[in-house]
Amino acid sequence: MAGSPTPGNLPRTPTRSAPAVAASAAPAAALACALIAPALVLAMAAAPAAAQVYPQTEQSIAPAYEGWEQNDDGTFNLVFGYMNRNWDQEIDVPIGPDNRLEPGGPDRGQPTHFQPRRNRHVFRVRVPADFGDGEVVWTLTSNGQTERAYATLHPDYFLNDIAIMNNNGAGGPAGGAYNIFGNERPVLDVEGDPVRQVRVGEPVVLTAVASDDGVPRRRAMPPPSWRLGRGGAGTPNSASGLRIAWIVYRGEDHVTFDPPQFEVWEDYREGADSPWAPGWEPPQVPADGTWVVRATFSEPGTYVLRCLAHDGGLATHEDVTVTVSR
């Protein structure tokens, strides 16, 4: 990541507190350990102990400001994610008063279909090089509760790839594993038109071609008997190695994927089809690097389907918009 962690004309104190993943610039090993705790606290705050009985539905979503990145041209990315407090409920919040970013919104690329639990680094809002002490606010109302994330360029919110990889779990349960250094994002190409039209019941063929540099190396999650998988040392742990998954990013979940897709959210439960679950192993990469998925819609509407190419540390995505008629 280019640039200094102290851009010009920035405030020395944040205008708001936020559930952010952030840190000052520091050597990589120290940064890897320091950056994880705030996001982990957010994720763990609503995560019950195994013996507890807890609500499965009707909980709210907390938008999260993950931190800022500087681009080569001097502009900045404000990186957002969220915490859906529900374990098994996906929630839809359309763009508008209940799901808006300001200024410049309400639509600045945020999701309207929210996966369960913690979802990190979901979208980026680019701001100009002279953003200075500006602020972007994401307001989200779900299940009757309104919450906000406040994004600034405060130095403490500086975010780079090392922090992102450790937050995703590629650095292991203690963070900072040597195998993540030098990692590059997967290369992804979704073939075909990014805007498509189909009828209800008519499958859309989604072809994704992806490749990776092999860093971090392919690694399965430890079996259930190995109890540090949840990240007792302060960071998550996840499987690594190139993988592809499609999700509904916008539009209600009236979509069936064939073959079924694994979970892209942090499901730590034993037996879950999730890269964070004990014993989960990345699927084998096709010999030609091509994944073919069919999506079939049961209701009309406009949907945004997102393809995520992930190596366990860093991700690349492409979106396909599908208009479905009867």
N, C-alpha and C positions, 0 to 999 in steps of 0.2 A: 504494500500500500504506500502510495506516494504521499509526501507532504509531512508537515510538522504536526505534532499533537497539540500545538498551541497556535491556532490560526489568529491572524491579526484582529484586533478590536473585539475580542471576546470578553464576556463577563467572567469574573472570577468566582461568582457564586451563582448557582442555578436559580432561574426565576420560579421554578416549581420543583417539587420532588417528583420522581417518576420511577416505575419498576423497570430500571434500565440495567443493561449489562455494559459496564464501562470501566475504564481504567486510565491512569496516566501512562504516558509512554515510559517504557522500562525495558530492560533486557527481556528476551523472549521467555525465559523460564519463569521469571518473576511475574511477568504479565500473564502467563498462562494460569498461574495459581490465583492471582489477584482478581481476575476478571469474572470469575464464575459465580462467586457467592451470591450477588444480588439476584441474578436470574434463578439460581437454584432455590433461594429462599422463596421466591415467587412461586416456583413450581411445587415446592414442598408444603407451602402454607395450607393448600387445600388437599394435600395427599394424605389420606388417613393411614393409621397403622393397620396392619393386616387384621388385627382382632376387632377393629372398630366397625360398627354399622354406620354408614354414611349415605347421604342423599345421592341418588344416581342421576337425577334430572332436576330441572327447574332452578339451577344455579346460574349465576351471571358469568359474563366474559369480561376479563380484565385486559384492555389493550396494554401493550408493553413497548416502551421505547428501549431498543437494544443498544443504541449508540450511533456514532457518526463515522463515516469513511470519507477520505478525501480522494477525489479523482485526479487523473493526470492533468486535466485542463484547469484545475484550481477550484472546480465546483465541489459540492459535498453531497453525499447520500445520507439521509436520515433513515435509519433502519428500524422497522417496526415488526413486532410479533404479537402474540396474545396468549392468554391463559384462559381456556374454557374450563371452568371449574367442574363441569360435568364429565364423568368418566365414559358414559356410553350414549351421550346425546349430542348430535350435531345440530347446530342452530343456524337459522337464516335471518340475517338482518340486512334488508335492502339499503342501498345508498339513499341518503336523505337525512332528516333530522336525527334519526337514531343511529346513523353510521356515517359520520362526516369528518373531514379534515379541513382545518381552517388555519391560515388563509388559503385561497386558491381552490377550495373544494366546492361542493362536498366530496366529489370523486377525485381521488388522487391515486387510484390503483389498488385500494385496499380490497380484501375479500368481502364477500357477502355471505358465503357459506363457510361456517366455522367448524373445523374438526374438533374432536374432544381434546381436553387437557392442553399441555404446553406445546406450542408451535412457534419456533424461533425463526427470526430473519425471513419473515414471510414476504415483505415487500419493502421497496425503497422509494423515498421521495427525494428527488434531486433539487437542490437549492443552489443559488448562484454563489460565486466566489465572494461576493460582498455581503453575504447573509448576516455576518457579524453577530449581533446579539438578538437576532430574530428568533421566532419561536413558531413551531407548527404543533397544533393540538389535534389529537385524534379523540373524538367523543363517540362513545359506544354505549347504547342502551339495550339491555337484554334482560328478559324476565323481570322487568320492572325496576332495574337498577342501572343507574348511569355512572360510568367510570371514564376517566380520561388519562391519556398519556401525553406528556409534554416533552417535545423534542427541541433541544438547543445544541449549540456547538460548544458547550462547556468542556474544557479539557478532560475532565474526569470521565466523559462519555466516549472518549476516543476508542475506536474499534478497528481491529485488523484481523487478518486471516487466522493468526494463531489463536486469538480469542474466540473467533467463530468456531474453529475446529474443536477447541476444548469444550466450549459450550454445547456442541453437538455430541460430544462423547468420544471423539476419535482419539483423544489423548489418554484415554483410560480413566479409571476411577480416581486416580491421584492427579490427573492432568499433566500436560507437558511432556508426554512420551516422545522420544526422539524420532519415532517413525512418521510424525506428521510434518516435519520441517521440509520445505521445498515443494510442498503439495501444490498442484495446480487444479483449478476447477475442471470437471469433466467437460468434454466437447459434445454438444447436443445439436441435432438437426431433426426437427419434425417435418417429415415430407408432406407435400401437398399444400393446399390453400389454407391459410390460417383462419378463414371465415367460410363456413359451410352451411348448407341447408339440407335438412332431411325431414322425413315424416315420422310420426310416432310408430315405433316398432321396427323401423328401418335402421340397421346397424351402420355406424360410421367406422370405417377402418382407419385406425391411428397407427402410423408407422414412425417409429423413432429410431434414429441411428446415433449411437453414443460410443465414445471412447474415453479412456482415462490414462493417466501416466503411471498408474500402479502404486501411487502414494496416497494414503497409507496402504500397506499391504492388506490383502484379503484376510479378514479375521472374524470368526464366529464369536457370538457371545458365550461366556462360560455357562456351564449347565446350572440348573436350579440349585444344586448343593453349594455352589460358590456364591456366598451371600453378599459380596461387595458390588454386585452388578448394579445396584441402585445408586451407588456413588457415595458411600459412607465417608469418604475422605474429602468431600466437598464439591466434586464434579460428577457429571453423569458418566456412564460407560455405555458404549454402543458397538455394534458390529461395524466393520468397515469393508470396503470393496465396492466396486461399481455396481449400481443397481438402478432400475427404472421403475417409476410408479406414476399412475395417473390418478388425479383427484378432481372432484368438483370444486372449483374455486369461486364461481358465481353461479347462481341459480339453485333451485331446490334439488334435493338428492333424489331425482326420478331417473337415475342413470344406473344401468347395470354394465359392469365391465367384464369382458371375457378375454383372457382368464381373469379371475378375481385379483384385485391388487392388495398388496400388503399395506399395513397402516404406516402413515408417514409421521404420526404424532407419537409422543413419548409415552408409550404404554409399557410399563415395567412389569406388568402382571405375568406370572408364570403361565405359559401356554399361549400367550398373545402372538399374533402374526405381526411382530413389530421389531425393528432393529435394536430396540432397547430391552427386549424381553429375554429372560434367561434361555440359553440354548438356541437362540435364533441364528440362522446361518444365511448369508447372502446367496441368492440364486446364482446359478452358473451363467456367465455372460455368453450369449449366442456367439457362435464362431465368426459370423460376419458382423457382429455388433448391432444387429437389427432386432428390435422388439416390435411385435405386431399385436395390437389390442383392438378389440371391437367394443364400441360403446353403443348401447341401445337405450332409447328414451321412452318412458311410459306416459309422459305428459308433454303437451306443447309448451313452448317458452323459449327463452334465450339463455344459453348456458355458456360458461367459460370453463373449459377443461384445461387443467394444468398438467404438463408433463415435467416430472422432477427427475433429473439425473443426479445421483448423489454418490459420493465415494466414502461416506461416513464422516467426512470432515467438511467438505465444501460441496455446494450444489449449484446446478445450472437449471434454469427452467425455460419452457416455451409454452405459450397459451394458444388454444384453438377455440374460437367462438363458433357455437353451433346454434342455429335457429331451427327450432323444431315445430312443424305444423301438423295438423291432422290430415 
